[in-house]
Amino acid sequence: MEDGRRAHISVVGWAFTTLCLVSCVAAFSHGASLSACTDMMPRHLRVQLHSPSNNYITVHTNMSFYSPGNKVPVTVRSTRDFMGFLLQARKVSNDEIAGTFIFIPPGSKLLTCFEDGDTVTHSDKSLKRNLSFVWKAPDQPIGDIKFFISVVQSYFVYWAKIESAVVAQQGQN
C-alpha cells in the first residue's frame, strides 16, 4: 500500500511539473509578461543572462536629436537569429519609460507597461534578425532618451537592456 501511494504521488508530481513547464514555455512564446516592464528581464526558468555588451545585436536610430511629438525610426539589427524581445524608450534623466510605438513589424505586438503602446514585445516564436519600428515622442518635453532592448536568443539564453546611443531632445539648455 505504501509503495502504491508513493508511486501515485510521484506520477501526480511529475504530471504537475510537466504541466507547469509547458504552461510557462507557452506563455512566453507570445511575448513578454508585464512583470518584465520595469527591469526588462525575462521570467523564464533557469535563464542565463549574458553581458549587455555583445557584438551582434544593435539598437539604433538615424536621428541624433528629436523634438516633442516627433516620430523616430528605430532599428534592431542582429547577426544571429533570436526568438523574443522587449523594446522600450526611456528617459536618460530617470530611466522612466517614455513615448509610444506607432509602427511595429510583423511578429510583434504592443504592450502597455505604463501608457498604451509604450513597449513592444514579440507575438510569436518565429526567428527574428532585423526589425524596424517607429517611436513617437510625447507632445510635452521629456529630455534626452535612449532605446533599450532585451533579446531572448533561446529559452535559456538572453541579453538584457542593450542600449542605443542617446537621442537628445532638441532645444534643451
Beta strands, then each sheet from edge to edge (+ up, - down):
strand 1: 48-50
strand 2: 57-60
strand 3: 65-66
strand 4: 71-78
strand 5: 84-91
strand 6: 100-103
strand 7: 108-111
strand 8: 119-122
strand 9: 131-136
strand 10: 145-154
strand 11: 157-163
strand 12: 168-169
sheet 1: 1+ 11+ 10- 5+ 8- 7+
sheet 2: 2+ 4- 9+ 6-
sheet 3: 3+ 12+
end
